[in-house]
C-alpha cells in the first residue's frame, strides 16, 4: 500500500501560504482524492500580494464556495471557477501564482487532469520558486506511472522552497519508500528517511511525515532488520500523541500499529488497532483488508465479508487476487455459495495462472454446494463431478511446480474420494435394484400363496358343505317311523 499525502488542495494551499497555516493532509495514494480533497479555498491570499490582488483572490474563492455548495462542480461550473482564478493571475501576475495554481486544482477536482498538467507546467516556468506546482505536476506523473519524472518534480519542488515544500518532501519519501520496498535499496531508504526528517524539522506536527516515517521503518523491520520495528513503534507512539494534542487522528498510524502487533503474533490487539483505523477512516483500504484476513481466522465471516467489500471498492484493489479469494472464503462461510463462486471466478479471471481459485472452487462444490439438504443423489453426483473438474484443472495448472506438491496430493485425494463416492452410489443403486426385485418377487410369491390358500379354503368349505347335506329321495334311517 502506498502511504502518501494528498495533492495539495485549494483550501490547504490557501492556508499554507500564510504564516499560521499547516498542510494537514494525509492519504494512501499520490493525489488521493483529487485536487479538491482538502476542501475549497478558505484562506487569505499571500501576504506579499497587493490589496487589490487579495480582494480579487477572495472573490474567486467565494465563487468556488458558491459553486461547490451542492457538494460538487458541474462542467460549466468548473470552467467558470477555474477561469476566475486564472483571471486573477492574469491581472496580477506572479504575486498571484496561487490563483493560477488553484485553477489547476479545480480542473483536477473536475477530472480534467490534462488541463491541470498544462497549467502546472506553465506555472513552473513562470514562477520557478512556487513549489506547489512542482508537487502537483509530480503527482500527475505518478498517476501515469512515470515515477522517474514524478520524483524529479518532487525534488525540484523541495529545491524551489527548501524552508517549506512539505508536500513535495513527503512525496519524495513516498516514492523512495516504494523503491526501497521493491529492491531494498539502502540508498533509497536513507534518502527517504532524510526527506521525512526534513519535513518534521520544519513541521513537528506533520501527519503525513509521521505516517511515512513509521511505514518505512516498518517495511525495513518487517523485511530485513527487526530493530527498525522498535523505531516504527516509537514513531507511531509519538505521532499518535502529537496528533491527539491537536485533536487529530491518523488511520495510517493505527494501521501500522496493528501491523506491528501482528509482528508480535498479537492478533486480538492488532484487530483492535485496525478497527481504530477504520473508525477514523471508514474506507481505509489496508486496514479493511487486514480486518478481513484476521476475521477469517476467527471465523467471523460477516465482518470479513464487509471489510473485503469495502476494500475492493477502491479501484487500486480491482486486481487484488488475494482479496477476491478471501472474500470468496468469507461468503462460503456465510453459505452465500453463488457469491463465493463469483468471487473465486473473479480471482481466476484476474490471474489464470494462479491455481488457488480452482482448488477453492472444487472445495466449494464438493464440501458445501453438493451437501445441501435439498440435493438428491443424482444432483450430488453432478455437483461433485464439477468439483472433480476443478481439481483436475488445478493439477493441470500447477503441473510439476514443487511449491504445490502438498496441495496436489490433497486434490488427488479429493478426486479419489469423489470417484469412491460415485462407485459406492453405483453399488448402492445395484443393491437397491436387487432388493426391489427380491421384494417384488416376494410380494408376488406371497400373493400367489395367499390365492392358493384361499382356493384351498374354498374347496374345503365346498367339500364340507357337500358331505353334510342329505341326498334327495333317500330312505329313512333304520328304525325310523315312516310318516303317516
C-alpha positions as CSV (number, residue, x, y, z in Angstrom):
1,X,0.0,0.0,0.0
2,X,1.3,3.5,-0.8
3,X,1.3,5.8,2.1
4,X,1.5,9.2,0.7
5,X,0.0,12.6,1.2
6,X,-2.8,14.1,-0.9
7,X,-2.0,16.6,-3.5
8,X,-2.3,20.0,-2.0
9,X,-5.9,21.1,-2.2
10,X,-7.2,24.6,-2.7
11,X,-8.1,25.1,0.9
12,X,-4.9,23.7,2.2
13,X,-2.9,25.8,-0.1
14,X,-4.7,29.0,0.6
15,X,-3.8,28.4,4.3
16,X,-0.4,27.1,3.6
17,X,0.7,30.4,2.1
18,X,0.2,32.2,5.4
19,X,2.4,32.1,8.4
20,X,0.0,30.3,10.6
21,X,-1.2,27.6,8.2
22,X,-0.3,23.9,8.1
23,X,-0.8,21.3,5.4
24,X,-2.9,18.8,7.2
25,X,-3.1,16.2,4.5
26,X,-2.6,12.5,4.6
27,X,-3.8,9.6,2.4
28,X,-2.6,6.4,0.8
29,X,-2.1,7.5,-2.8
30,X,-0.4,10.3,-4.7
31,X,-3.1,12.8,-5.3
32,X,-5.6,10.7,-3.4
33,X,-9.0,12.4,-3.5
34,X,-8.1,14.7,-6.4
35,X,-7.4,18.4,-6.4
36,X,-10.2,19.3,-4.0
37,X,-9.5,16.6,-1.4
38,X,-9.0,19.1,1.4
39,X,-12.0,21.4,0.7
40,X,-12.4,24.7,-1.0
41,X,-10.3,27.9,-0.9
42,X,-10.7,29.4,2.5
43,X,-7.6,31.3,3.4
44,X,-6.2,34.7,2.6
45,X,-4.1,35.5,-0.4
46,X,-0.3,35.6,0.0
47,X,0.9,38.3,2.4
48,X,3.2,39.9,-0.2
49,X,0.3,40.4,-2.7
50,X,-1.3,43.8,-3.2
51,X,-4.6,44.7,-1.6
52,X,-6.3,44.7,-4.9
53,X,-4.9,41.3,-5.7
54,X,-6.1,39.9,-2.4
55,X,-9.6,41.3,-2.9
56,X,-9.8,39.7,-6.4
57,X,-8.5,36.4,-5.0
58,X,-11.1,36.5,-2.2
59,X,-13.9,37.0,-4.8
60,X,-12.6,34.0,-6.8
61,X,-12.7,31.9,-3.6
62,X,-16.3,33.0,-2.9
63,X,-17.2,31.9,-6.5
64,X,-15.7,28.5,-5.8
65,X,-17.5,28.1,-2.5
66,X,-20.8,29.1,-4.0
67,X,-20.4,26.7,-6.9
68,X,-19.4,23.9,-4.5
69,X,-22.3,24.5,-2.2
70,X,-24.1,21.4,-3.5
71,X,-21.0,19.3,-2.9
72,X,-19.7,19.1,-6.5
73,X,-18.8,21.1,-9.5
74,X,-20.6,20.7,-12.8
75,X,-18.8,21.0,-16.2
76,X,-19.9,24.7,-16.7
77,X,-19.0,25.5,-13.1
78,X,-15.5,24.0,-13.5
79,X,-14.8,26.3,-16.4
80,X,-16.2,29.4,-14.7
81,X,-14.5,28.8,-11.3
82,X,-11.1,27.9,-12.9
83,X,-11.5,30.9,-15.2
84,X,-12.0,33.3,-12.3
85,X,-8.7,32.1,-10.7
86,X,-6.9,32.4,-14.0
87,X,-8.2,35.9,-14.4
88,X,-6.8,36.9,-11.0
89,X,-3.4,35.5,-12.1
90,X,-3.5,37.2,-15.5
91,X,-4.4,40.5,-13.9
92,X,-1.9,40.5,-11.0
93,X,0.9,38.2,-12.3
94,X,3.3,36.1,-10.3
95,X,2.3,37.5,-7.0
96,X,-0.9,35.6,-7.5
97,X,0.7,32.3,-8.6
98,X,-1.5,30.7,-6.0
99,X,-4.6,31.7,-8.0
100,X,-3.3,30.1,-11.2
101,X,-2.4,27.0,-9.2
102,X,-5.9,26.9,-7.8
103,X,-7.3,26.8,-11.3
104,X,-5.3,23.7,-11.9
105,X,-6.6,22.1,-8.7
106,X,-10.1,22.9,-9.8
107,X,-9.6,21.1,-13.1
108,X,-8.2,18.1,-11.2
109,X,-11.2,18.1,-9.0
110,X,-13.4,18.1,-12.1
111,X,-11.4,15.1,-13.5
112,X,-9.6,17.2,-16.2
113,X,-6.0,16.3,-15.3
114,X,-4.7,17.1,-18.8
115,X,-5.7,20.8,-18.3
116,X,-4.3,20.9,-14.8
117,X,-1.0,19.4,-16.1
118,X,-0.6,22.2,-18.6
119,X,-1.3,24.9,-16.0
120,X,1.2,23.4,-13.6
121,X,3.9,23.1,-16.3
122,X,3.3,26.7,-17.4
123,X,3.4,27.9,-13.8
124,X,6.7,26.2,-13.1
125,X,8.3,28.2,-15.9
126,X,6.7,31.5,-14.9
127,X,7.1,31.1,-11.1
128,X,10.0,28.7,-10.6
129,X,10.0,29.2,-6.8
130,X,6.4,28.1,-6.4
131,X,7.0,24.6,-5.0
132,X,3.3,23.5,-5.0
133,X,3.1,23.4,-8.8
134,X,6.1,21.0,-8.9
135,X,4.4,18.8,-6.4
136,X,1.1,18.5,-8.2
137,X,2.7,18.0,-11.5
138,X,4.8,15.2,-10.0
139,X,1.6,13.7,-8.6
140,X,0.1,13.7,-12.1
141,X,3.2,11.9,-13.5
142,X,3.0,9.4,-10.7
143,X,-0.6,8.6,-11.5
144,X,0.6,7.9,-15.1
145,X,3.2,5.5,-13.8
146,X,6.0,7.9,-14.7
147,X,7.7,7.6,-11.4
148,X,11.1,8.9,-12.5
149,X,9.6,12.1,-13.8
150,X,7.5,12.4,-10.7
151,X,10.5,12.0,-8.4
152,X,12.3,14.7,-10.4
153,X,9.4,17.1,-10.0
154,X,9.1,16.5,-6.2
155,X,12.9,17.1,-5.8
156,X,12.7,20.3,-7.8
157,X,9.8,21.3,-5.6
158,X,12.0,20.8,-2.5
159,X,14.8,22.8,-4.1
160,X,12.4,25.6,-5.0
161,X,11.3,26.1,-1.4
162,X,13.8,24.4,1.0
163,X,12.2,26.0,4.0
164,X,8.8,24.5,3.3
165,X,7.8,22.2,0.4
166,X,6.3,19.7,2.9
167,X,4.1,18.1,0.2
168,X,7.0,17.6,-2.1
169,X,9.2,16.3,0.6
170,X,6.6,13.8,1.7
171,X,6.1,12.6,-1.9
172,X,9.9,12.2,-2.3
173,X,9.8,10.0,0.7
174,X,6.8,8.0,-0.6
175,X,8.4,7.3,-4.0
176,X,11.7,6.3,-2.5
177,X,9.9,4.1,0.0
178,X,8.3,2.3,-2.9
179,X,11.8,1.9,-4.5
180,X,13.1,0.5,-1.2
181,X,10.3,-2.0,-0.8
182,X,10.9,-3.1,-4.4
183,X,14.6,-3.8,-4.1
184,X,15.7,-3.0,-0.5
185,X,18.0,-0.3,-1.9
186,X,19.7,1.2,1.1
187,X,20.3,4.5,-0.7
188,X,16.6,4.8,-1.4
189,X,15.9,4.1,2.3
190,X,18.4,6.7,3.5
191,X,17.2,9.4,1.2
192,X,13.5,8.7,2.1
193,X,14.4,8.9,5.8
194,X,16.3,12.1,5.3
195,X,13.4,13.7,3.4
196,X,10.9,12.8,6.0
197,X,13.0,14.0,8.8
198,X,13.4,17.3,6.9
199,X,9.6,17.7,6.9
200,X,9.4,17.1,10.7
201,X,12.2,19.6,11.3
202,X,10.1,22.2,9.5
203,X,6.8,21.0,10.9
204,X,6.8,18.8,14.0
205,X,3.1,18.1,13.7
206,X,3.1,17.0,10.0
207,X,0.8,14.0,10.0
208,X,2.0,12.6,6.6
209,X,5.6,12.7,7.7
210,X,4.9,10.6,10.8
211,X,2.9,8.2,8.6
212,X,5.7,7.9,6.0
213,X,8.5,7.5,8.6
214,X,6.6,4.9,10.6
215,X,5.8,3.0,7.4
216,X,9.3,3.0,6.0
217,X,10.7,1.8,9.4
218,X,8.1,-0.9,9.5
219,X,9.0,-2.0,5.9
220,X,12.6,-2.3,6.8
221,X,11.9,-4.1,10.1
222,X,9.5,-6.5,8.5
223,X,11.7,-7.5,5.6
224,X,15.3,-7.2,6.9
225,X,16.3,-5.6,10.3
226,X,13.9,-6.3,13.2
227,X,15.4,-3.4,15.2
228,X,13.5,-1.0,12.9
229,X,10.3,-2.4,14.2
230,X,11.1,-0.7,17.5
231,X,11.8,2.6,15.7
232,X,8.5,2.2,13.9
233,X,6.6,1.7,17.1
234,X,8.3,4.8,18.6
235,X,7.3,6.9,15.6
236,X,3.7,5.6,15.8
237,X,3.5,6.4,19.5
238,X,5.0,9.9,19.1
239,X,2.8,10.6,16.1
240,X,-0.4,9.5,17.8
241,X,0.4,11.6,20.8
242,X,1.3,14.8,18.8
243,X,-1.9,14.5,16.7
244,X,-4.0,13.8,19.8
245,X,-2.7,17.1,21.3
246,X,-4.1,18.8,18.2
247,X,-7.4,16.9,18.2
248,X,-6.4,14.9,15.2
249,X,-6.1,11.2,14.4
250,X,-4.4,9.1,11.7
251,X,-5.9,6.0,10.3
252,X,-2.5,5.1,8.8
253,X,-0.7,5.2,12.2
254,X,-3.4,3.0,13.7
255,X,-3.0,0.6,10.8
256,X,0.8,0.5,11.2
257,X,0.3,-0.1,14.9
258,X,-1.8,-3.1,14.0
259,X,0.9,-4.4,11.7
260,X,3.5,-4.1,14.5
261,X,1.2,-6.1,16.8
262,X,0.9,-8.8,14.2
263,X,4.7,-9.0,14.2
264,X,4.4,-10.0,17.9
265,X,1.6,-12.5,17.0
266,X,-0.9,-10.5,18.9
267,X,-3.9,-10.8,16.5
268,X,-6.5,-9.8,19.0
269,X,-5.0,-6.3,19.7
270,X,-3.9,-6.0,16.1
271,X,-7.6,-6.4,15.1
272,X,-8.5,-3.7,17.6
273,X,-5.9,-1.3,16.1
274,X,-7.2,-2.0,12.5
275,X,-10.7,-1.3,13.7
276,X,-9.5,2.0,15.2
277,X,-8.1,2.9,11.7
278,X,-11.5,2.3,10.0
279,X,-13.2,4.3,12.8
280,X,-11.1,7.2,11.7
281,X,-11.3,6.5,8.0
282,X,-14.1,4.0,7.2
283,X,-12.8,3.3,3.7
284,X,-9.1,2.8,4.7
285,X,-8.1,0.1,2.3
286,X,-5.3,-1.7,4.0
287,X,-6.9,-1.6,7.4
288,X,-10.1,-3.2,5.9
289,X,-8.0,-5.8,4.2
290,X,-6.3,-6.6,7.5
291,X,-9.6,-6.8,9.3
292,X,-10.9,-9.2,6.7
293,X,-7.9,-11.6,6.9
294,X,-7.9,-11.7,10.7
295,X,-11.7,-12.1,10.9
296,X,-11.5,-15.1,8.6
297,X,-9.0,-16.7,11.0
298,X,-11.5,-16.1,13.8
299,X,-14.4,-17.4,11.6
300,X,-16.1,-14.1,11.8
301,X,-17.2,-14.3,8.2
302,X,-19.7,-11.4,8.3
303,X,-17.1,-8.9,9.4
304,X,-14.6,-10.3,6.9
305,X,-17.1,-10.0,4.0
306,X,-17.9,-6.4,4.9
307,X,-14.3,-5.4,5.2
308,X,-13.3,-7.0,1.9
309,X,-16.2,-5.5,0.1
310,X,-15.2,-2.0,1.3
311,X,-11.6,-2.6,0.3
312,X,-12.4,-3.9,-3.1
313,X,-14.4,-0.8,-3.9
314,X,-11.1,1.0,-4.2
315,X,-10.0,0.9,-7.9
316,X,-6.4,0.1,-6.9
317,X,-7.7,-3.2,-5.4
318,X,-9.6,-4.2,-8.5
319,X,-6.9,-6.8,-9.4
320,X,-6.1,-7.9,-5.9
321,X,-6.4,-11.7,-6.3
322,X,-5.8,-12.3,-2.6
323,X,-8.7,-10.1,-1.6
324,X,-11.2,-11.7,-4.1
325,X,-10.1,-15.2,-2.9
326,X,-10.5,-14.2,0.8
327,X,-13.9,-12.6,0.0
328,X,-15.0,-16.0,-1.5
329,X,-13.9,-17.8,1.7
330,X,-16.0,-15.4,3.8
331,X,-19.0,-15.8,1.6
332,X,-18.6,-19.5,1.6
333,X,-18.6,-19.4,5.4
334,X,-21.9,-17.4,5.3
335,X,-23.4,-20.0,2.9
336,X,-23.6,-17.5,0.1
337,X,-22.4,-20.1,-2.3
338,X,-23.3,-18.2,-5.5
339,X,-21.5,-15.1,-4.4
340,X,-18.5,-17.2,-3.3
341,X,-18.3,-18.8,-6.7
342,X,-18.4,-15.4,-8.4
343,X,-15.5,-14.2,-6.2
344,X,-13.4,-17.3,-7.0
345,X,-14.1,-16.9,-10.7
346,X,-13.1,-13.2,-10.5
347,X,-9.8,-14.1,-8.9
348,X,-9.3,-16.8,-11.6
349,X,-10.1,-14.2,-14.4
350,X,-7.6,-11.8,-12.9
351,X,-4.8,-14.4,-12.9
352,X,-5.4,-17.6,-14.8
353,X,-2.0,-18.9,-13.8
354,X,-2.9,-18.8,-10.1
355,X,-4.3,-22.3,-9.3
356,X,-5.8,-21.4,-5.9
357,X,-9.2,-20.3,-7.2
358,X,-9.6,-23.7,-9.0
359,X,-8.9,-25.6,-5.8
360,X,-11.3,-23.4,-3.8
361,X,-14.0,-23.9,-6.4
362,X,-13.5,-27.6,-6.0
363,X,-13.9,-27.4,-2.3
364,X,-17.0,-25.2,-2.6
365,X,-18.8,-27.7,-4.8
366,X,-17.6,-30.9,-3.0
367,X,-18.0,-29.8,0.6
368,X,-20.7,-27.2,0.5
369,X,-23.0,-27.0,-2.5
370,X,-23.3,-30.8,-3.0
371,X,-24.1,-31.4,0.6
372,X,-27.1,-29.2,1.0
373,X,-30.3,-30.9,2.3
374,X,-32.2,-30.2,-0.8
375,X,-29.6,-32.0,-3.0
376,X,-30.6,-35.6,-4.0
377,X,-28.1,-38.3,-5.1
378,X,-28.3,-37.5,-8.8
379,X,-27.7,-33.8,-8.2
380,X,-24.9,-34.6,-5.7
381,X,-23.1,-36.6,-8.4
382,X,-23.4,-33.8,-10.9
383,X,-22.0,-31.3,-8.4
384,X,-19.1,-33.4,-7.2
385,X,-18.2,-34.1,-10.8
386,X,-18.0,-30.3,-11.2
387,X,-15.7,-30.3,-8.2
388,X,-13.6,-33.0,-9.8
389,X,-13.2,-30.9,-12.9
390,X,-11.9,-28.0,-10.9
391,X,-9.4,-30.3,-9.1
392,X,-8.1,-31.7,-12.4
393,X,-7.7,-28.2,-13.8
394,X,-5.9,-27.3,-10.6
395,X,-3.4,-30.2,-11.1
396,X,-3.0,-29.3,-14.7
397,X,-2.3,-25.7,-13.9
398,X,0.4,-26.4,-11.3
399,X,2.0,-29.2,-13.4
400,X,5.3,-30.0,-11.8
401,X,5.7,-26.9,-9.7
402,X,7.0,-28.3,-6.4
403,X,5.5,-25.4,-4.4
404,X,2.1,-27.0,-4.8
405,X,3.2,-30.6,-4.1
406,X,1.1,-30.9,-0.9
407,X,-2.0,-29.3,-2.5
408,X,-1.7,-31.6,-5.5
409,X,-1.8,-34.6,-3.2
410,X,-4.8,-33.2,-1.4
411,X,-6.6,-32.6,-4.7
412,X,-5.8,-36.1,-5.9
413,X,-7.2,-37.5,-2.6
414,X,-10.3,-35.4,-3.0
415,X,-10.7,-36.8,-6.6
416,X,-10.3,-40.3,-5.2
417,X,-13.0,-39.6,-2.6
418,X,-15.3,-38.4,-5.4
419,X,-14.6,-41.5,-7.5
420,X,-15.3,-43.7,-4.5
421,X,-18.5,-41.9,-3.7
422,X,-19.7,-42.4,-7.3
423,X,-18.6,-46.0,-7.3
424,X,-20.4,-46.5,-4.0
425,X,-23.5,-44.9,-5.4
426,X,-23.4,-47.4,-8.3
427,X,-23.1,-50.4,-6.0
428,X,-25.8,-48.9,-3.8
429,X,-28.1,-48.5,-6.8
430,X,-27.4,-52.1,-7.9
431,X,-28.1,-53.4,-4.4
432,X,-31.3,-51.3,-4.2
433,X,-32.3,-52.6,-7.6
434,X,-31.8,-56.2,-6.5
435,X,-33.5,-55.5,-3.2
436,X,-36.5,-54.1,-5.0
437,X,-36.6,-57.1,-7.4
438,X,-36.5,-59.5,-4.4
439,X,-39.1,-57.5,-2.6
440,X,-41.3,-57.6,-5.7
441,X,-40.7,-61.3,-6.1
442,X,-41.5,-62.0,-2.5
443,X,-44.7,-60.0,-2.8
444,X,-45.7,-61.9,-5.9
445,X,-45.0,-65.3,-4.2
446,X,-46.9,-64.1,-1.1
447,X,-49.8,-63.1,-3.3
448,X,-49.8,-66.4,-5.2
449,X,-49.6,-68.3,-1.9
450,X,-52.5,-66.3,-0.5
451,X,-54.5,-67.0,-3.6
452,X,-53.7,-70.7,-3.4
453,X,-54.6,-70.9,0.2
454,X,-57.9,-69.1,-0.4
455,X,-58.7,-71.5,-3.2
456,X,-57.9,-74.5,-0.9
457,X,-60.1,-72.9,1.7
458,X,-63.0,-72.5,-0.7
459,X,-62.6,-76.1,-1.9
460,X,-62.6,-77.4,1.7
461,X,-65.7,-75.4,2.5
462,X,-67.4,-76.7,-0.6
463,X,-66.5,-80.2,0.2
464,X,-67.7,-79.9,3.8
465,X,-70.9,-78.4,2.6
466,X,-71.4,-81.3,0.1
467,X,-70.7,-84.0,2.7
468,X,-73.1,-82.8,5.5
469,X,-76.4,-82.3,3.4
470,X,-78.9,-85.3,2.9
471,X,-79.3,-86.6,-0.7
472,X,-82.7,-86.1,-2.4
473,X,-85.2,-89.2,-2.1
474,X,-83.0,-91.1,0.3
475,X,-84.7,-93.9,2.5
476,X,-85.2,-93.1,6.2
477,X,-82.7,-94.2,8.5
478,X,-83.1,-97.7,10.1
479,X,-85.6,-97.8,12.9
480,X,-87.3,-94.6,11.9
481,X,-91.0,-94.4,11.7
482,X,-92.3,-93.5,8.3
483,X,-94.7,-90.7,8.2
484,X,-98.4,-91.4,8.1
